[in-house]
Amino acid sequence: MLLLASVIFANCSKSNQTPDQTPDSHLEIPKLIVGEWVYDAPEIDRWETVKFLSNMSFSYSVFVQQPYISLDAAPGSYSFTTADSKHIYVTYYNINGQTNYQDLEVKSIKKYEMMLEFTSDVGAYVGEFTYNKLVKKIDLNIRDTESLDYALLLGDVGIKGFSTKNSDKIKVDAQTGSITVLDKTGLAYVYIDTDDGVAAVQITITDPDNLFPDYTNAFLMTPNQIRETWGKYNTEYANAIFYPLHGNNYASAVKIILNQDNSVDYIQVDLKNPISQSSHENAINDFLNSKYDFYYIDNGWYVYFDHSRPFTLPLLVCYSPTLNIVQYLVISAE
């Protein structure tokens, strides 16, 4: 499935928004395009960012739940190929280390919103898609509230209102833009409708008590109950219920592995590759120590017991920094 990363740029979804300003100057686009832009389509479980820097560096990130694709800030470069700067040639490295190529045309652009037309590397028309400029990134905990100074953030641009596409994670006051975080972690966006396009504020929502979501109640459920409890999942694994995690700082996915009798065999959390192995390992062990009883270290595995469920057998919690996974297993009575 990692091979899909080589074609991710040609698989965007059609946007319903259409900026109405067409660039007229070859100087306007190179100035306006600098920055990070987001395309967030939770209705189809697709998210992307493109980042253009003034030194002609480029990066691309994508998350798709089905089929599962995840690429984080793939580095590359870009260049303008026509005198009017409307046509852009970008390159970036996919997850396999291969170079991808893409032709873009700027169909319209404002300060906070742009429409790009995509053409595949073989010259096939893909479509036109609208991106919103990221003007701020903030971190909030579940159940937090926040009021941003949008006038200070955006300057003298006129603000028409506020909205979000992530109503499962946040509530946004349409008049003031005040934010109320719900009980779900991950990424969410506040969209600011202005006289110069729709800007975006990115919110990374975390649970201070859990570095990554706790799916261990799945041991007490049937597969259908699991799907009803946690919602959308990836169906690529025949013997597992697979939940990709988007916007979590430590984990990339949770796999609930099923037995032949369709009961839960074990649960595995796939961790992200750390920038700093020692600090990553320390943070995860501190988290596991705060929740479970440390038992011993065996062949590089940190082993813990979970006694949190009275009248049931304890869980064995095993963390391997080498394999970069955490596994939860029911201790057998035999």
Helices and strands as residue ranges (DSSP letters): G 2-10, H 28-32, E 35-41, G 42-44, E 46-52, E 57-64, E 69-80, E 87-93, E 99-109, E 113-119, E 125-141, E 145-146, H 150-154, E 159-163, E 170-172, E 179-181, E 186-194, E 197-206, G 216-220, H 223-230, E 240-244, E 251-258, E 264-271, H 277-291, E 293-298, E 301-306, E 315-320, E 325-330
